[in-house]
Amino acid sequence: MINEFKLYFYRHKPFLILTAFIFVGCMMQYFILSGENISSVKDVLGVSSEGLIYQNFAADSITFLSLVYFIYCSASSIINDKRNGVFMYSFVKKVPSLKILTYKFTAAYSFVLTSNVYIILFTSIIALSIYGGEKEMIFNAILLLLTKSYTAIFYVSLGILFALLVNNYVFVLSIFFIVEMAKIGVYSVLNKFSFSKFIVLNHIDISYFFDLPSKGIDRGFSFPFTLLIYFVYLLLIVLMAFYTFTRKKGRLI
């Protein structure tokens, strides 16, 4: 698994890419919140700390960019290995399919966590340098790490599954935009139906459960119920990936 994890850094140069995302996200929010704008935001949100507001809004902007990047990297771990004959080598060496894909998922999740630690840490440092420090920013950084990683893990799981199914970067990368649009449709159209509470798209953002300056829409579900639906679907995605990988084993070489 360690070697699989290292490949993310060898192939994708994440610190360079993520640093660029941090720069873009932080600069964008600095100009958006400059002047009287941040005072207006403070009044609307009822939050007194400017640093806390900037920390959250900048992290949100960076997350939008990083999610697409995480999906690409997770899909690349499948598509590149197929094109470069890594799967063929593993099968010849009789490495179990369960072991191969377990390493893929574990490395992808570890990469998401590592990347988000880097993003939240440096975004917080920038927020501190601009607006000064608040004790709440430390706890807020931990919440941001948890909520952003929670969402990203769902997306990279889908990325791995669809990379196994279609072996096409364009289609896999479109997942993020398809899911985001579907979330709006589910909430605005299907929200009145009782079965909508079992649709996972209502449960892939848990930021509204926490007292964050920027947070998603409260859909009226309890936290344990949201976690239950999320992990049931995540398990199904992983099982589907294992099933697909096993069935398509002969076509992956």
Accessible surface in RSA format (square Angstrom, percent):
REM  Atomic radii and reference values for relative SASA: ProtOr
REM  Chains: A
REM  Algorithm: Lee & Richards
REM  Probe-radius: 1.40
REM  Slices: 20
REM RES _ NUM      All-atoms   Total-Side   Main-Chain    Non-polar    All polar
REM                ABS   REL    ABS   REL    ABS   REL    ABS   REL    ABS   REL
RES MET A   1    68.64  35.5  49.03  32.4  19.61  46.7  49.03  41.7  19.61  26.0
RES ILE A   2   104.49  59.5 103.89  77.4   0.60   1.5 103.89  74.8   0.60   1.6
RES ASN A   3   111.59  77.0 108.53 104.9   3.06   7.4  29.70  71.5  81.90  79.2
RES GLU A   4    24.01  13.8  21.16  16.0   2.85   6.8   3.27   6.3  20.74  16.9
RES PHE A   5    42.04  21.0  42.04  26.0   0.00   0.0  42.04  25.5   0.00   0.0
RES LYS A   6   123.45  60.2 120.51  73.9   2.94   7.0  72.89  65.6  50.55  53.8
RES LEU A   7    58.02  32.3  57.68  41.3   0.34   0.9  58.00  40.7   0.03   0.1
RES TYR A   8     5.44   2.5   4.33   2.5   1.10   2.9   5.25   3.9   0.19   0.2
RES PHE A   9    52.66  26.3  45.75  28.3   6.91  18.0  46.17  28.0   6.49  18.6
RES TYR A  10   164.66  76.9 154.50  87.9  10.16  26.4 113.48  85.3  51.18  63.1
RES ARG A  11    61.26  25.7  30.32  15.5  30.94  73.7  19.62  26.8  41.63  25.2
RES HIS A  12    18.67  10.2   8.96   6.2   9.71  24.8   8.67   8.9   9.99  11.6
RES LYS A  13   115.96  56.6 111.69  68.5   4.27  10.2  91.99  82.8  23.97  25.5
RES PRO A  14     2.43   1.8   2.43   2.2   0.00   0.0   2.43   2.0   0.00   0.0
RES PHE A  15    97.82  48.9  96.53  59.8   1.29   3.4  96.84  58.7   0.98   2.8
RES LEU A  16   129.57  72.2 122.11  87.4   7.46  18.7 126.45  88.8   3.12   8.4
RES ILE A  17    56.82  32.3  56.63  42.2   0.19   0.5  56.82  40.9   0.00   0.0
RES LEU A  18     0.88   0.5   0.88   0.6   0.00   0.0   0.88   0.6   0.00   0.0
RES THR A  19    63.39  45.1  63.03  63.9   0.36   0.9  58.33  78.3   5.06   7.6
RES ALA A  20    50.58  46.5  43.15  66.6   7.43  16.9  50.23  70.7   0.35   0.9
RES PHE A  21    38.64  19.3  38.64  23.9   0.00   0.0  38.64  23.4   0.00   0.0
RES ILE A  22     7.93   4.5   7.93   5.9   0.00   0.0   7.93   5.7   0.00   0.0
RES PHE A  23   129.98  65.0 126.46  78.3   3.51   9.1 129.87  78.7   0.11   0.3
RES VAL A  24    76.17  50.1  72.23  65.4   3.94   9.5  74.94  65.1   1.24   3.4
RES GLY A  25     0.25   0.3   0.00   N/A   0.25   0.3   0.25   0.7   0.00   0.0
RES CYS A  26     5.81   4.4   5.39   6.0   0.42   1.0   5.71  14.5   0.09   0.1
RES MET A  27    76.67  39.7  76.12  50.4   0.55   1.3  50.05  42.6  26.61  35.3
RES MET A  28    88.90  46.0  79.73  52.8   9.17  21.8  51.50  43.8  37.40  49.6
RES GLN A  29    14.74   8.2  14.74  10.8   0.00   0.0   0.00   0.0  14.74  11.2
RES TYR A  30    90.57  42.3  90.57  51.5   0.00   0.0  42.82  32.2  47.75  58.9
RES PHE A  31   127.17  63.6 116.46  72.1  10.71  27.9 116.69  70.7  10.48  30.0
RES ILE A  32    88.88  50.6  80.36  59.9   8.52  20.5  87.58  63.1   1.30   3.5
RES LEU A  33     3.31   1.8   2.70   1.9   0.61   1.5   2.70   1.9   0.61   1.6
RES SER A  34    46.67  39.4  37.96  50.7   8.71  20.1  25.30  53.9  21.37  29.9
RES GLY A  35    63.81  78.7   0.00   N/A  63.81  78.7  41.63 114.2  22.18  49.7
RES GLU A  36   137.61  79.0 132.67 100.4   4.93  11.7  63.79 123.4  73.82  60.3
RES ASN A  37    77.74  53.6  75.67  73.1   2.07   5.0  10.69  25.7  67.06  64.8
RES ILE A  38     8.82   5.0   8.82   6.6   0.00   0.0   8.82   6.3   0.00   0.0
RES SER A  39    42.25  35.7  41.24  55.0   1.01   2.3  21.67  46.1  20.58  28.8
RES SER A  40    62.62  52.9  57.94  77.3   4.68  10.8  33.44  71.2  29.17  40.9
RES VAL A  41    32.01  21.1  30.23  27.4   1.78   4.3  31.99  27.8   0.02   0.0
RES LYS A  42    54.63  26.7  51.41  31.5   3.22   7.7  16.73  15.1  37.90  40.4
RES ASP A  43   119.17  83.5  91.72  91.3  27.45  64.9  32.07  75.5  87.10  86.9
RES VAL A  44   127.18  83.7  94.02  85.1  33.17  79.9 101.25  88.0  25.93  70.3
RES LEU A  45    68.66  38.2  40.04  28.6  28.62  71.9  43.93  30.9  24.73  66.5
RES GLY A  46    69.02  85.1   0.00   N/A  69.02  85.1  35.67  97.9  33.35  74.7
RES VAL A  47    30.31  19.9  24.70  22.4   5.61  13.5  28.76  25.0   1.55   4.2
RES SER A  48   100.17  84.6  80.35 107.2  19.82  45.7  50.87 108.3  49.30  69.1
RES SER A  49    12.73  10.8   7.95  10.6   4.78  11.0  12.24  26.1   0.49   0.7
RES GLU A  50    57.20  32.8  52.97  40.1   4.23  10.1  11.33  21.9  45.87  37.5
RES GLY A  51     2.51   3.1   0.00   N/A   2.51   3.1   0.30   0.8   2.20   4.9
RES LEU A  52    20.92  11.7  20.92  15.0   0.00   0.0  20.92  14.7   0.00   0.0
RES ILE A  53     0.00   0.0   0.00   0.0   0.00   0.0   0.00   0.0   0.00   0.0
RES TYR A  54     0.93   0.4   0.93   0.5   0.00   0.0   0.00   0.0   0.93   1.1
RES GLN A  55     0.43   0.2   0.43   0.3   0.00   0.0   0.43   0.9   0.00   0.0
RES ASN A  56     0.00   0.0   0.00   0.0   0.00   0.0   0.00   0.0   0.00   0.0
RES PHE A  57    50.59  25.3  49.51  30.7   1.09   2.8  50.14  30.4   0.45   1.3
RES ALA A  58     0.00   0.0   0.00   0.0   0.00   0.0   0.00   0.0   0.00   0.0
RES ALA A  59     0.17   0.2   0.17   0.3   0.00   0.0   0.17   0.2   0.00   0.0
RES ASP A  60    49.36  34.6  40.88  40.7   8.48  20.0  26.47  62.3  22.89  22.8
RES SER A  61    15.54  13.1   4.74   6.3  10.80  24.9   8.55  18.2   6.99   9.8
RES ILE A  62     0.00   0.0   0.00   0.0   0.00   0.0   0.00   0.0   0.00   0.0
RES THR A  63    18.81  13.4  18.76  19.0   0.04   0.1  15.02  20.2   3.78   5.7
RES PHE A  64   108.41  54.2 105.34  65.2   3.07   8.0 108.20  65.6   0.21   0.6
RES LEU A  65    59.05  32.9  53.82  38.5   5.23  13.2  56.74  39.8   2.31   6.2
RES SER A  66     1.05   0.9   1.05   1.4   0.00   0.0   0.00   0.0   1.05   1.5
RES LEU A  67     9.75   5.4   9.75   7.0   0.00   0.0   9.75   6.8   0.00   0.0
RES VAL A  68    37.14  24.4  37.14  33.6   0.00   0.0  37.14  32.3   0.00   0.0
RES TYR A  69    21.33  10.0  16.69   9.5   4.64  12.1  20.89  15.7   0.44   0.5
RES PHE A  70     2.61   1.3   1.49   0.9   1.12   2.9   1.53   0.9   1.08   3.1
RES ILE A  71     0.24   0.1   0.24   0.2   0.00   0.0   0.24   0.2   0.00   0.0
RES TYR A  72    79.41  37.1  79.38  45.2   0.03   0.1  42.19  31.7  37.22  45.9
RES CYS A  73     0.18   0.1   0.00   0.0   0.18   0.4   0.00   0.0   0.18   0.2
RES SER A  74     0.91   0.8   0.84   1.1   0.08   0.2   0.84   1.8   0.08   0.1
RES ALA A  75     0.17   0.2   0.17   0.3   0.00   0.0   0.17   0.2   0.00   0.0
RES SER A  76     0.05   0.0   0.05   0.1   0.00   0.0   0.00   0.0   0.05   0.1
RES SER A  77     2.52   2.1   2.36   3.2   0.16   0.4   2.52   5.4   0.00   0.0
RES ILE A  78     1.57   0.9   1.57   1.2   0.00   0.0   1.57   1.1   0.00   0.0
RES ILE A  79     0.00   0.0   0.00   0.0   0.00   0.0   0.00   0.0   0.00   0.0
RES ASN A  80    37.00  25.5  37.00  35.8   0.00   0.0   0.49   1.2  36.51  35.3
RES ASP A  81     2.52   1.8   2.52   2.5   0.00   0.0   0.00   0.0   2.52   2.5
RES LYS A  82    65.15  31.8  53.27  32.7  11.88  28.3  26.54  23.9  38.61  41.1
RES ARG A  83   148.03  62.2 110.96  56.6  37.07  88.3  50.12  68.5  97.90  59.3
RES ASN A  84   105.09  72.5  70.04  67.7  35.05  84.4  24.07  57.9  81.01  78.3
RES GLY A  85    20.73  25.6   0.00   N/A  20.73  25.6  15.98  43.8   4.75  10.6
RES VAL A  86    59.32  39.0  56.53  51.2   2.79   6.7  59.32  51.5   0.00   0.0
RES PHE A  87     0.98   0.5   0.98   0.6   0.00   0.0   0.98   0.6   0.00   0.0
RES MET A  88    98.40  51.0  98.29  65.1   0.11   0.3  64.32  54.7  34.08  45.2
RES TYR A  89   138.38  64.6 135.18  76.9   3.20   8.3 107.66  80.9  30.72  37.9
RES SER A  90    16.43  13.9  16.00  21.3   0.44   1.0   0.44   0.9  16.00  22.4
RES PHE A  91    27.75  13.9  14.31   8.9  13.44  35.0  15.47   9.4  12.28  35.2
RES VAL A  92   110.84  72.9  88.89  80.5  21.95  52.9  96.58  83.9  14.27  38.7
RES LYS A  93   125.87  61.4 101.20  62.1  24.66  58.7  47.84  43.1  78.03  83.1
RES LYS A  94   181.17  88.4 155.40  95.4  25.76  61.3 104.72  94.3  76.45  81.4
RES VAL A  95    43.80  28.8  39.94  36.2   3.85   9.3  41.93  36.4   1.86   5.0
RES PRO A  96    79.84  58.2  69.12  63.0  10.73  39.0  79.84  65.9   0.00   0.0
RES SER A  97    18.68  15.8  14.35  19.1   4.34  10.0  11.46  24.4   7.22  10.1
RES LEU A  98   121.56  67.7 117.93  84.4   3.63   9.1 118.87  83.5   2.69   7.2
RES LYS A  99    95.20  46.4  90.68  55.6   4.53  10.8  39.46  35.5  55.75  59.4
RES ILE A 100    15.18   8.6  10.86   8.1   4.32  10.4  14.39  10.4   0.79   2.1
RES LEU A 101     0.00   0.0   0.00   0.0   0.00   0.0   0.00   0.0   0.00   0.0
RES THR A 102    55.95  39.8  54.07  54.8   1.88   4.5  49.37  66.3   6.58   9.9
RES TYR A 103    78.87  36.8  78.87  44.9   0.00   0.0  48.91  36.8  29.96  36.9
RES LYS A 104     3.02   1.5   2.80   1.7   0.22   0.5   2.95   2.7   0.06   0.1
RES PHE A 105     9.79   4.9   9.79   6.1   0.00   0.0   9.79   5.9   0.00   0.0
RES THR A 106    51.46  36.6  48.44  49.1   3.03   7.2  35.95  48.3  15.51  23.4
RES ALA A 107     0.00   0.0   0.00   0.0   0.00   0.0   0.00   0.0   0.00   0.0
RES ALA A 108     1.03   0.9   0.47   0.7   0.56   1.3   1.03   1.4   0.00   0.0
RES TYR A 109    48.07  22.4  48.07  27.3   0.00   0.0  47.87  36.0   0.20   0.2
RES SER A 110    30.69  25.9  27.79  37.1   2.89   6.7  14.47  30.8  16.21  22.7
RES PHE A 111     2.17   1.1   2.17   1.3   0.00   0.0   2.17   1.3   0.00   0.0
RES VAL A 112     0.41   0.3   0.41   0.4   0.00   0.0   0.41   0.4   0.00   0.0
RES LEU A 113    82.43  45.9  82.36  58.9   0.06   0.2  82.43  57.9   0.00   0.0
RES THR A 114    50.72  36.1  44.30  44.9   6.42  15.3  34.45  46.3  16.26  24.6
RES SER A 115     3.20   2.7   1.52   2.0   1.68   3.9   1.68   3.6   1.52   2.1
RES ASN A 116     5.12   3.5   5.12   4.9   0.00   0.0   0.00   0.0   5.12   4.9
RES VAL A 117    73.51  48.4  70.88  64.2   2.63   6.3  72.60  63.1   0.90   2.5
RES TYR A 118    40.52  18.9  38.51  21.9   2.01   5.2  23.98  18.0  16.54  20.4
RES ILE A 119     2.59   1.5   2.59   1.9   0.00   0.0   2.59   1.9   0.00   0.0
RES ILE A 120     9.60   5.5   9.52   7.1   0.08   0.2   9.58   6.9   0.02   0.1
RES LEU A 121    93.74  52.2  88.47  63.3   5.28  13.3  93.29  65.5   0.45   1.2
RES PHE A 122    80.67  40.4  80.67  50.0   0.00   0.0  80.67  48.9   0.00   0.0
RES THR A 123     0.72   0.5   0.72   0.7   0.00   0.0   0.72   1.0   0.00   0.0
RES SER A 124    13.93  11.8  13.93  18.6   0.00   0.0  13.90  29.6   0.03   0.0
RES ILE A 125    82.31  46.8  81.58  60.8   0.74   1.8  81.60  58.8   0.72   2.0
RES ILE A 126    50.53  28.8  49.97  37.2   0.57   1.4  50.53  36.4   0.00   0.0
RES ALA A 127     0.00   0.0   0.00   0.0   0.00   0.0   0.00   0.0   0.00   0.0
RES LEU A 128    78.19  43.5  70.00  50.1   8.19  20.6  70.17  49.3   8.02  21.6
RES SER A 129    90.44  76.4  47.62  63.5  42.82  98.6  49.37 105.1  41.07  57.5
RES ILE A 130    70.85  40.3  38.82  28.9  32.03  77.2  43.44  31.3  27.40  74.4
RES TYR A 131    56.89  26.6  20.92  11.9  35.97  93.6  24.44  18.4  32.45  40.0
RES GLY A 132    33.42  41.2   0.00   N/A  33.42  41.2  30.34  83.2   3.09   6.9
RES GLY A 133    55.52  68.5   0.00   N/A  55.52  68.5  19.40  53.2  36.12  80.9
RES GLU A 134    81.66  46.9  69.98  52.9  11.69  27.8  10.15  19.6  71.52  58.4
RES LYS A 135   185.78  90.6 172.36 105.8  13.42  32.0 117.71 106.0  68.07  72.5
RES GLU A 136    99.52  57.1  93.43  70.7   6.09  14.5  50.09  96.9  49.43  40.4
RES MET A 137     5.91   3.1   4.80   3.2   1.11   2.6   5.04   4.3   0.87   1.2
RES ILE A 138   126.93  72.2 122.89  91.5   4.04   9.7 126.60  91.2   0.33   0.9
RES PHE A 139   126.70  63.4 125.53  77.8   1.16   3.0 126.35  76.6   0.35   1.0
RES ASN A 140     6.45   4.4   5.71   5.5   0.74   1.8   4.01   9.7   2.44   2.4
RES ALA A 141    18.75  17.2  17.79  27.5   0.96   2.2  18.10  25.5   0.65   1.7
RES ILE A 142    89.38  50.9  87.94  65.5   1.43   3.5  89.34  64.3   0.04   0.1
RES LEU A 143    14.39   8.0  14.39  10.3   0.00   0.0  14.39  10.1   0.00   0.0
RES LEU A 144     1.39   0.8   1.39   1.0   0.00   0.0   1.39   1.0   0.00   0.0
RES LEU A 145    41.15  22.9  41.15  29.4   0.00   0.0  41.15  28.9   0.00   0.0
RES LEU A 146    99.03  55.1  94.63  67.7   4.40  11.1  95.57  67.1   3.46   9.3
RES THR A 147     4.17   3.0   2.50   2.5   1.67   4.0   2.33   3.1   1.84   2.8
RES LYS A 148    29.56  14.4  28.94  17.8   0.63   1.5   7.50   6.7  22.07  23.5
RES SER A 149     4.21   3.6   4.21   5.6   0.00   0.0   4.21   9.0   0.00   0.0
RES TYR A 150    21.08   9.8  14.94   8.5   6.14  16.0  20.35  15.3   0.74   0.9
RES THR A 151    17.90  12.7  17.90  18.1   0.00   0.0  13.04  17.5   4.86   7.3
RES ALA A 152     1.07   1.0   1.07   1.7   0.00   0.0   1.07   1.5   0.00   0.0
RES ILE A 153    31.01  17.6  31.01  23.1   0.00   0.0  31.01  22.3   0.00   0.0
RES PHE A 154     4.61   2.3   4.61   2.9   0.00   0.0   4.61   2.8   0.00   0.0
RES TYR A 155     0.00   0.0   0.00   0.0   0.00   0.0   0.00   0.0   0.00   0.0
RES VAL A 156     1.42   0.9   1.42   1.3   0.00   0.0   1.42   1.2   0.00   0.0
RES SER A 157     0.00   0.0   0.00   0.0   0.00   0.0   0.00   0.0   0.00   0.0
RES LEU A 158    20.09  11.2  20.09  14.4   0.00   0.0  20.09  14.1   0.00   0.0
RES GLY A 159     0.00   0.0   0.00   N/A   0.00   0.0   0.00   0.0   0.00   0.0
RES ILE A 160     0.00   0.0   0.00   0.0   0.00   0.0   0.00   0.0   0.00   0.0
RES LEU A 161     5.35   3.0   5.35   3.8   0.00   0.0   5.35   3.8   0.00   0.0
RES PHE A 162    52.34  26.2  52.34  32.4   0.00   0.0  52.34  31.7   0.00   0.0
RES ALA A 163     1.56   1.4   0.00   0.0   1.56   3.6   0.00   0.0   1.56   4.1
RES LEU A 164     2.32   1.3   0.80   0.6   1.52   3.8   1.21   0.8   1.11   3.0
RES LEU A 165    75.43  42.0  56.74  40.6  18.69  47.0  56.87  39.9  18.56  49.9
RES VAL A 166    62.52  41.1  38.62  35.0  23.90  57.6  45.10  39.2  17.42  47.2
RES ASN A 167    40.97  28.3  32.74  31.6   8.23  19.8  11.11  26.7  29.86  28.9
RES ASN A 168    68.46  47.2  66.71  64.5   1.75   4.2  10.22  24.6  58.24  56.3
RES TYR A 169    44.07  20.6  40.41  23.0   3.66   9.5  38.24  28.7   5.83   7.2
RES VAL A 170   119.73  78.8 115.65 104.7   4.08   9.8 117.90 102.4   1.83   5.0
RES PHE A 171    86.35  43.2  82.81  51.3   3.54   9.2  86.16  52.2   0.19   0.5
RES VAL A 172     0.03   0.0   0.03   0.0   0.00   0.0   0.03   0.0   0.00   0.0
RES LEU A 173    47.81  26.6  47.42  33.9   0.39   1.0  47.66  33.5   0.14   0.4
RES SER A 174    34.11  28.8  30.65  40.9   3.46   8.0  31.27  66.6   2.84   4.0
RES ILE A 175     7.87   4.5   7.03   5.2   0.84   2.0   7.87   5.7   0.00   0.0
RES PHE A 176     5.26   2.6   5.26   3.3   0.00   0.0   5.26   3.2   0.00   0.0
RES PHE A 177    97.99  49.0  96.97  60.1   1.01   2.6  97.98  59.4   0.00   0.0
RES ILE A 178    96.64  55.0  92.85  69.2   3.79   9.1  95.30  68.6   1.33   3.6
RES VAL A 179    14.31   9.4  13.74  12.4   0.57   1.4  14.31  12.4   0.00   0.0
RES GLU A 180    52.22  30.0  51.09  38.6   1.13   2.7  19.89  38.5  32.33  26.4
RES MET A 181   141.64  73.3 133.15  88.1   8.49  20.2 102.88  87.5  38.76  51.4
RES ALA A 182    37.11  34.1  25.51  39.4  11.61  26.4  35.84  50.5   1.28   3.4
RES LYS A 183    28.81  14.1  28.12  17.3   0.68   1.6  12.51  11.3  16.30  17.4
RES ILE A 184   122.34  69.6 117.39  87.5   4.95  11.9 122.02  87.9   0.32   0.9
RES GLY A 185    27.73  34.2   0.00   N/A  27.73  34.2  27.02  74.2   0.71   1.6
RES VAL A 186    14.68   9.7  13.27  12.0   1.41   3.4  13.27  11.5   1.41   3.8
RES TYR A 187    68.56  32.0  65.43  37.2   3.13   8.1  36.80  27.7  31.76  39.1
RES SER A 188    80.17  67.7  42.38  56.6  37.79  87.1  42.51  90.5  37.66  52.8
RES VAL A 189    92.17  60.7  86.55  78.4   5.63  13.6  90.34  78.5   1.83   5.0
RES LEU A 190    52.26  29.1  52.26  37.4   0.00   0.0  52.26  36.7   0.00   0.0
RES ASN A 191    72.75  50.2  58.17  56.2  14.57  35.1   5.63  13.5  67.12  64.9
RES LYS A 192   169.45  82.7 127.66  78.3  41.79  99.5  80.68  72.6  88.76  94.5
RES PHE A 193    90.40  45.2  86.10  53.3   4.30  11.2  89.13  54.0   1.27   3.6
RES SER A 194    93.05  78.6  74.81  99.8  18.23  42.0  53.10 113.1  39.95  56.0
RES PHE A 195   106.18  53.1 102.69  63.6   3.49   9.1 104.69  63.5   1.49   4.3
RES SER A 196     4.25   3.6   4.25   5.7   0.00   0.0   0.01   0.0   4.24   5.9
RES LYS A 197    83.40  40.7  83.39  51.2   0.01   0.0  27.43  24.7  55.97  59.6
RES PHE A 198   100.36  50.2  99.38  61.6   0.98   2.6  99.54  60.3   0.82   2.4
RES ILE A 199    38.53  21.9  38.53  28.7   0.00   0.0  38.53  27.7   0.00   0.0
RES VAL A 200    11.32   7.4  11.29  10.2   0.03   0.1  11.29   9.8   0.03   0.1
RES LEU A 201    26.96  15.0  25.15  18.0   1.81   4.5  25.15  17.7   1.81   4.9
RES ASN A 202     4.62   3.2   2.97   2.9   1.65   4.0   1.14   2.7   3.48   3.4
RES HIS A 203     0.00   0.0   0.00   0.0   0.00   0.0   0.00   0.0   0.00   0.0
RES ILE A 204     0.18   0.1   0.09   0.1   0.10   0.2   0.09   0.1   0.10   0.3
RES ASP A 205    34.64  24.3  33.49  33.3   1.15   2.7   8.69  20.4  25.95  25.9
RES ILE A 206     8.66   4.9   8.60   6.4   0.06   0.1   8.60   6.2   0.06   0.2
RES SER A 207     8.18   6.9   8.18  10.9   0.00   0.0   5.93  12.6   2.25   3.1
RES TYR A 208    17.95   8.4   2.33   1.3  15.62  40.6   2.33   1.7  15.62  19.3
RES PHE A 209    58.48  29.3  25.47  15.8  33.01  85.9  29.83  18.1  28.66  82.0
RES PHE A 210    48.65  24.3  43.06  26.7   5.59  14.5  47.97  29.1   0.69   2.0
RES ASP A 211   134.31  94.1 110.84 110.3  23.47  55.5  39.69  93.4  94.62  94.4
RES LEU A 212     6.07   3.4   1.43   1.0   4.64  11.7   2.17   1.5   3.90  10.5
RES PRO A 213     9.96   7.3   2.25   2.1   7.70  28.0   5.44   4.5   4.52  28.1
RES SER A 214    18.41  15.6   9.86  13.2   8.55  19.7  14.45  30.8   3.96   5.5
RES LYS A 215   115.95  56.6  81.02  49.7  34.93  83.2  48.90  44.0  67.05  71.4
RES GLY A 216    27.22  33.6   0.00   N/A  27.22  33.6  17.80  48.8   9.43  21.1
RES ILE A 217    88.58  50.4  82.52  61.5   6.06  14.6  87.65  63.1   0.93   2.5
RES ASP A 218    97.17  68.1  76.10  75.7  21.07  49.8  27.56  64.9  69.62  69.4
RES ARG A 219    33.78  14.2  14.99   7.6  18.79  44.7   4.69   6.4  29.09  17.6
RES GLY A 220    68.40  84.3   0.00   N/A  68.40  84.3  35.49  97.4  32.91  73.7
RES PHE A 221    35.64  17.8  24.08  14.9  11.56  30.1  28.15  17.1   7.48  21.4
RES SER A 222    65.63  55.5  49.93  66.6  15.70  36.2  48.18 102.6  17.45  24.4
RES PHE A 223    71.24  35.6  67.69  41.9   3.55   9.2  67.69  41.0   3.55  10.1
RES PRO A 224    95.97  69.9  87.40  79.7   8.57  31.2  91.23  75.3   4.74  29.5
RES PHE A 225    49.14  24.6  45.01  27.9   4.13  10.7  48.43  29.4   0.71   2.0
RES THR A 226     0.00   0.0   0.00   0.0   0.00   0.0   0.00   0.0   0.00   0.0
RES LEU A 227    49.54  27.6  49.44  35.4   0.09   0.2  49.54  34.8   0.00   0.0
RES LEU A 228   106.83  59.5 100.92  72.2   5.91  14.8 106.49  74.8   0.34   0.9
RES ILE A 229    14.03   8.0  14.03  10.5   0.00   0.0  14.03  10.1   0.00   0.0
RES TYR A 230     3.59   1.7   3.59   2.0   0.00   0.0   2.57   1.9   1.01   1.2
RES PHE A 231   111.36  55.7 107.23  66.4   4.13  10.7 107.65  65.3   3.71  10.6
RES VAL A 232    67.91  44.7  65.77  59.5   2.14   5.2  67.47  58.6   0.44   1.2
RES TYR A 233    71.07  33.2  70.96  40.4   0.11   0.3  43.83  32.9  27.25  33.6
RES LEU A 234    18.59  10.4  18.59  13.3   0.00   0.0  18.59  13.1   0.00   0.0
RES LEU A 235   105.05  58.5 101.18  72.4   3.88   9.7 104.44  73.3   0.61   1.6
RES LEU A 236    87.77  48.9  87.68  62.7   0.08   0.2  87.70  61.6   0.07   0.2
RES ILE A 237    12.93   7.4  12.93   9.6   0.00   0.0  12.93   9.3   0.00   0.0
RES VAL A 238    28.99  19.1  28.99  26.2   0.00   0.0  28.99  25.2   0.00   0.0
RES LEU A 239    96.68  53.8  92.63  66.3   4.04  10.2  93.07  65.4   3.61   9.7
RES MET A 240    99.71  51.6  97.39  64.5   2.32   5.5  76.62  65.1  23.09  30.6
RES ALA A 241     0.00   0.0   0.00   0.0   0.00   0.0   0.00   0.0   0.00   0.0
RES PHE A 242    36.60  18.3  35.98  22.3   0.61   1.6  36.31  22.0   0.28   0.8
RES TYR A 243   133.83  62.5 127.39  72.5   6.44  16.8 110.87  83.3  22.96  28.3
RES THR A 244    13.11   9.3  10.84  11.0   2.27   5.4   5.40   7.3   7.71  11.7
RES PHE A 245     0.48   0.2   0.48   0.3   0.00   0.0   0.48   0.3   0.00   0.0
RES THR A 246    80.47  57.2  70.96  71.9   9.51  22.7  56.86  76.4  23.61  35.7
RES ARG A 247   157.58  66.2 134.00  68.3  23.58  56.1  39.21  53.6 118.37  71.7
RES LYS A 248    32.55  15.9  32.40  19.9   0.15   0.4  18.72  16.9  13.83  14.7
RES LYS A 249    75.01  36.6  74.89  46.0   0.11   0.3  34.72  31.3  40.29  42.9
RES GLY A 250    57.76  71.2   0.00   N/A  57.76  71.2  36.08  99.0  21.68  48.6
RES ARG A 251   157.37  66.1 145.15  74.0  12.22  29.1  72.37  98.9  85.00  51.5
RES LEU A 252     5.00   2.8   4.07   2.9   0.93   2.3   4.21   3.0   0.79   2.1
RES ILE A 253   112.01  63.7  58.40  43.5  53.61 129.2  81.44  58.6  30.57  83.0
END  Absolute sums over single chains surface
CHAIN  1 A    12708.1      10946.8       1761.3       9140.0       3568.1
END  Absolute sums over all chains
TOTAL         12708.1      10946.8       1761.3       9140.0       3568.1
